[in-house]
Amino acid sequence: MLLSNSTTSLKSRQKNNKIGRVFWTHSNIVLLTGYLITLPICTLITLSFLLPLFTTSLFASIGTSKHSTSIPWIDDASECEYTGRNWRDRKCWDNQHNPMF
């Protein structure tokens, strides 16, 4: 009985060792190394193509939108109208203000 248990455990250990040796062959190591080098390179190349598409559309929408804002350093109605802005509520308002300013 003791011999049968020891032979089965010996066979299972030999089988496990054989599986480990089959997987870690030189060609599999080379393939895995190539994959681990290629994956980050392809990811960076893909992101470098996609990132400008997202950023240009984001900045284009911000750059073309206009917001009305008051100009704090102009406190005279005549100076405000001379610069092409509107005088309203005792403030000088610029209707063409760009948020990127």
Protein Blocks (a to p, Z undefined) as FASTA:
>chain_A
ZZmmmmmmmmmmmmmmmmmmmmmpfklmmmmmmmmmmmmmmmmmmmmmmmmmmmmmmmmm
mmmpccddddfkbccfklmmmnopaceehiacdfkbcfkZZ
